[in-house]
């Protein structure tokens, strides 16, 4: 299959049999645990057109198109430091530093902090529906770990 952008900037896929599929969407099977593996290309109707074992195995041009598409759709800041929390009871406002800059998030309940597979990985959902990732809570600074420990 050959990937390209159509006149509207959407992904299009040309199949080996000559069929052309418009508005193709890449979907990660394991977006957090292994984002570079297990990627499906879905048609506009949601049918799987192609399964990609490893993104790194694709030619550079096609890999770049898929990575661009993911970057346009996915937004998950990574928390690097917890600066302060307004209260240890929920709801509470958290001042955090992320890989995208400083921000404030509102934690509605302790249930919005989910443990992920992997060493100390957490997913935190805020009141606005944005999800923040902590790759390894043990790698955070001592003050951040102390604050986080009160919510776990």
Buried (B, 14 or more C-beta within 10 A) or exposed (E): BEBEEEEEEEBBBEEEEEEEBEBBBBBBEEEBEEBBBBBBBBBEEEEEBBEBEEBEEBEEEBBEBBBBBBEEEEEBBEBBBBEEBEEEEBEBBBBBBBEEEEBEBBBEEEEBBEEBEEEBBBBBBBEEEBBBBBBEBEEBEEEBBEBBEEBE
